[in-house]
Amino acid sequence: MAVEKKTLKVHNKSDKPDNVVENEHKIMHECAEMEKELPKFFNKYFLYLKGNVLPKTRRAYLYDVRFFCRYLVEETGITDAKTPAQITLKEFQKITADDVNYFFDYCRHYETETEKNVYYFENNNKTISRKRSSLSVLFKELNREGFLEKNITGDFTPIKVQKASEREIKALQDDEVMVMLDAVSNGTNLSKHELFYWQKTKLRDKAILILFLTYGLRLSELQQLNVSSFNFSRGEFKIYRKRNKEALMPINKSVEKVLNEYIDSERAKDENLLPEHQDALFLSLQGKRMTERQIRELVKKYTSIALNTSRSGGYSPHKLRATAATSLIGRGNSIYDVAALLDHEQVTTTQLYAAHQRDVKRNLVKNMEWELEREEGEQ
């Protein structure tokens, strides 16, 4: 007999909207479920994560640690356990830095098999570096709590990851932003299939892009927005940021215009929505709060048009955050003010965008047209 899934009822006494509280509960539930799959002697490590890192970071660390324990069970002779939870402390104490380094190498290329498919995974240094961080925290904490005699993390293989200052910042230029906004306003360069859905969501899509471009919002910040987040009479709206911070953002004329057009002319009426979605600002065609994945795909579609590339070559929402930063700084705004708007913990992060002079390279090579000069010389 099938067990009926119970509905989650939130009794929210905080100042946060119910959807933010529900999302935090979902992450905590996912963490608790992963902890059940891991050895009991990790319990103090679990407590350390719960009290010292952000919920999403905690989830990522637990995912990596679970993956490592599955690797121990399935790919090595270090343990006789059949599941990660059965790994004993005595077995874990035998693990050397070399064993962990072999795991990092394994993570670069590996396969997983299901009943129907074999999946091949290839990871870059950035991903391996995160796994290294996850395991470093685990081994350090187990050593600190006396479960391991030695802290072996000093012998983990160093993993070179480009510093932020070494990476080319990817952001749309102002003319590309205009191409993108023209596409979402008029359906330019959309396929026949895309045009069909664009007719139903063009006002929503434009409002999403304008919010990203104006405020440099994080994807989670935009996805969690509610209709009640906005106070148009006071000209401001509230967002919920990392580290449980709230922020009030001013509404400019463009944002007010596109949001009112969407809410008044396109967004489904509350009476046609399920109670849990009635306050959600951005809705799918099914009348549910849009997921982060849906918003990400929307942004990739429109940015690919601006970049004149394939849909898979479009930018992520984080690149629109970079676009907002470089555009704001390019208009002469203080990097300290931009840092405050974007919620950068350190102004050095914002300085990377200030140093990103988008047209410098183009201007440098503009007068170095060797072949054109050669052809002119022959005439």
PEURRA-V629045 format. One record per backbone hydrogen bond with DSSP energy under -1.0 kcal/mol. NH is the residue of the N-H (numbers start at 0). CO is the residue of the C=O. If there is no record, write none. Layout:
# PEURRA-V629045
NH CO
NH CO
This chain:
# PEURRA-V629045
20 16
21 17
22 18
23 19
24 20
25 21
26 22
27 23
28 24
29 25
30 26
31 27
32 28
33 29
34 30
35 31
36 33
37 34
41 38
42 39
45 41
46 42
47 43
48 44
49 45
50 46
51 47
52 48
57 53
58 54
59 55
60 56
61 57
62 58
63 59
64 60
65 61
66 62
67 63
68 64
69 65
70 66
71 67
72 68
73 69
74 70
85 82
86 83
91 87
92 88
93 90
94 91
99 95
100 96
101 97
102 98
103 99
104 100
105 101
106 102
109 120
111 118
113 116
118 111
120 109
122 107
127 123
128 124
129 125
130 126
131 127
132 128
133 129
134 130
135 131
136 132
137 133
138 134
139 135
140 136
141 137
142 138
143 139
144 140
145 142
146 141
147 141
154 151
155 152
165 162
176 172
177 173
178 174
179 175
180 176
181 177
182 178
183 179
184 180
185 181
186 182
189 186
194 190
195 191
196 192
197 193
198 194
199 196
200 196
201 197
204 200
205 201
206 202
207 203
208 204
209 205
210 206
211 207
212 208
213 209
214 210
215 211
221 217
222 218
223 219
224 221
226 278
229 226
230 235
235 230
236 248
237 228
238 246
240 244
244 241
246 238
248 236
250 234
255 251
256 252
257 253
258 254
259 255
260 256
261 257
262 258
263 259
264 260
265 261
266 261
271 268
272 269
276 273
280 224
283 287
286 283
289 281
294 290
295 291
296 292
297 293
298 294
299 295
300 296
301 297
302 298
303 299
304 300
305 301
306 302
308 303
312 309
313 310
318 315
320 316
321 317
322 318
323 319
324 320
325 321
326 322
327 323
328 324
329 325
330 326
331 328
332 327
337 333
338 334
339 335
340 336
341 337
343 338
348 345
350 346
353 349
354 350
356 354
357 355
359 356
362 358
363 359
364 360
367 364
369 367
372 368
373 369
374 370
375 371
376 372
377 373
